[in-house]
Amino acid sequence: MLSDDTTLLIVTVAFALVLGLFMLDARQPFASPVRAIFVRWARWLVFALGAAWISHDLGFIDRPFWVLLPAFFLLWLLAETLRNWLAIAALSLGSQPLFPRFTVNQSGEEWPTHPRLLRLRDWLRAQGFKPVQALQAEVGPGLKLRGSFYQDATATVRLQVLFLPQPGGTLAVCHALSTQTASGTRYMTDNLCLPFGGFYPESWLVERSPWRRSLPRLVARHHARLARAGETAVPWTDDPLTDLNAQQRELERVNTELGFLFPPSEREERGKITQAGRYRVWKEYWLINYLGRSARYG
């Protein structure tokens, strides 16, 4: 058993760690999904350590510290599960569409003028990627998802650079690459940090890697997948707006047929997402936010 002084030292160090991570995160103009994972685990650990130490030291609960620690660890899990489940229920019952329609971004706010992002744009130009279209979609009251679309020199690889609004006014920058093949298969490689939980059409082979934040590595991974498949890539003919909105309609159709969404006639009374669908979203939320991985889609 550890002494009270040792236990207090552990709690103090853990608290200092999570405070430092929060301060570091607050000073960044862009949200880091990888850093956010460490912040969540540190916050969870500090709560369990702090609550167990206070309860034991002040005599609130007559149990050893190392018995209280896992109990409070599980209490945080229960509270976080309840909060997430309520958030998913609110999403299901809300008026905001799960698959919003995109429009052309004519606001002039296509690309943030931050040195790191300007260097990213220069890298895209150096690699032969050319801008095609800038789109946006409303994902919440006053919140817009913005994306700039690029294509490589052969027009077979389409890249989405997505700017996701985050709490606190920061942005998370994510990337998604897509390629169509002569067989009708669509290969998609992205590092999106948003839980989906739904179903993709059978012809879509999606690989999501939230940990892979480097765009050059993501592009290399996409090309490696195409090379391993041995299929013939075909150039994109539709503009991004037409294709993306068609994707949204297809996703809604597939997820309604497979039971992730209720039929439109039942949504006003029961919400949009079925109970099985809510469980899938909740599960993927935990996978992405605490393990940095997503469910396998093919």
MOFEN-V48081 format. One record per helix or strand. SS is the DSSP state (hx for helix, st for strand). FROM is the first residue (numbers start at 1). LEN is the number of residues. If there is no record, write none. Layout:
BEGIN
ss: <SS:SS>
from: <FROM:FROM>
len: <LEN:LEN>
END
This chain:
BEGIN
ss: <hx:st:hx:hx:st:hx:st:st:st:st:st:st:hx:st:hx:st:hx:st:hx>
from: <4:30:33:65:103:115:130:143:158:171:186:204:215:233:240:261:264:273:275>
len: <23:1:25:29:2:12:11:9:8:11:5:5:15:2:18:1:7:1:17>
END
